[in-house]
Amino acid sequence: MKKAKSRIAILGTGGTIAGFIDSTIATTGYTAGAIDIDVLIKAVPQIRDLADISWEQIANIDSSNMCDEIWLRLAKKIAKLFAEGIDGVVITHGTDTMEETAYFLNLTIKSDKPVVLVGAMRPSTAISADGPKNLYNAVALVANKEAKNKGVMVAINDKILSARGVVKTHSLNVDAF
């Protein structure tokens, strides 16, 4: 008997992972939050092998513009999704305020279901964009039954970090956390 796939919602908030610049070699000078979440998901079709995916664009901003209103919208949306039976949530997010959002959600989400924030250090239009692999890893993490009861996490650059301990230490390096 084939095992049912996890139902995972991906919520887009913008950031470098959704960044755009009219050059495939540029990794700075881009516009963050320029690419919609559906485009990011289409760029990684392999995630559909991991889970049944739904998505929603919550915001599409440079994460330096993250605010309480968006944090509250995220927390309420996640609570609603969990009440509706979603198994886990991935949030695409800019790295400038990823720690703050992860910590806020860790304090406000009352569920054993996984919530994982994911971002990128290079825009989606770069030859060496890191967002697609990071998104795949985040979905794989949420789809794994071992991710339950771990609190809010960050998945970036092949690392899994807790919301309570995540710290960004570099503004340009791919290994920024």
N, C-alpha and C positions, 0 to 999 in steps of 0.2 A: 504494500500500500504506500502510495506516494505521500510524503509529509507535506502538509500545507505550508506555504511560505508565510513568513512574517509580514504583517501589514505595517508599512513604514511611511510616515509623512515627512516630506522635506519642506521646510519653511525657509524661504529666501529673504535675506535682509540686506543684501548688497555686499560691499567690500571689494577687496582686490580680486577675490575669486570670481567676481562678476565684473571685473575691470575691462576696459577697452582702450586701445590706442591704435592708431592707423599705421602700425609698424609691428612686424613679427619679431624684431630683435630688441625692441624697447622693453625695459622692465621698470622704468620710472617715467613720470610725466603722463601717466594714463588717467582716465576718469574712472574712479571706483563706482561700483553700483550702476553700471551702464548696460549690463546683460541680464535679461530676465531668467528666472529660475528654470523655466521650461527648456531654455536653450542649454543651460548647464547640464541638465539631466539628459537631454538628447545627445550630448557630447560623450556620455559614458553609458552606452546602452547595456553594458555588462551588469549594471546594478539591478536590472530587471531579472537577472538570473538568481539574485540573492533574496529578493523580496518583491511583494506587490507594492508598488510605489504610487503615492498620491503627492501632490505638491500645492503650495500656495505662496504667492508673493506677499509677504507681510510689509516689507519696505524695500527700497533699493537705493541705499545711501552709502556714502563714505562713512565708515564706522566711527570716525571722529565726531560725527553728528548724531550718534546714538543718544537717545533720551529716555526719560522715565516713561513717557507715553508708549513708546515702542516696546520697552521692557514689559510693561503691564499688558499690552496687546499680545505679546508672545506668551506670557504666563497664562493668560486666560485662554488663548487658543490651544495651548498644549493641554491644559486641564480638560477642555472640551473634547479634544481628539482622544485623550485617554478614556474619557467617559463613554465615547462612541466606539471603543474597542480597538483603537490603533495600538499596535504593539510597541512602538518606539518612534522617536522623533529625531531627525537630523536638522540642524539649523546652519545654513550657509551664512557666514558672518565675516566682517572685516577684522583684521588682527589688532588694530589699534585699541579697541575696547572689548576684545573677546574675553579677557579675564574678568572684567566687570560684569558682563552679561552672564557668563558662566556662573559666577559667584551668586549673582542675584537669583538666577533660576534655581540654583542648588538650594537656596534658602526658601524659595516660594513654591516649588513643585513638590507636591505631596503624593508621590507614587514610587513604586519600585521599578517602573518601566524605564528603560534607558532614554536619556536625552544627550545627544552629542553635538557639540558645535564644531564646525569645520571651516577652514579658511585657506588662504593661499598667500604666498609672498610675491608671486608673479601674476600679472593679469592674464585673463583667459585667452587673449590674443597672442601671447608670447609663444615662440617656438617651444620653449622649455617650461610651459605653464605647469605648475605643480597642483593646481586645483582639481583636475580630473582624477588623479590618483588619490588625492586626499578625500575627495567625495566618495570614491569607491570604498576606500578604507573605512570611512565613517558609516556608510550603509552596512558594510560587512560587520562592523562592530555592533551596531544596533540590532542586526539580525541574529547575532550570536546569543544563545540563551544565557551564557555566562555574564552578559552585560547587565542583567537585572540586579537591583539592589546595590549599584555602584555609585549612585548619585549622578549628577551632571558631569560629563567628561568633555574633553577637547581631543580631537583626532587630527593631527597635523604632522607632516614629514615623517611618516611611519612611527609616530609616537602616540601613546594614549596617556593623557594627563588628567588629573582630577581638577575639578573646579576650584577646590580649596588651595591647591598648590601651584596652579599654572601661572607662569610669569613670562612675559615677552622680554627678551634680553637684547634683541638686535632689530633695527628697523628695516634692513634690506636683506640680510642673510636668510636663505631658505630654512636653515636650522635656527630659527628665531626664538623658539620656546624651549 
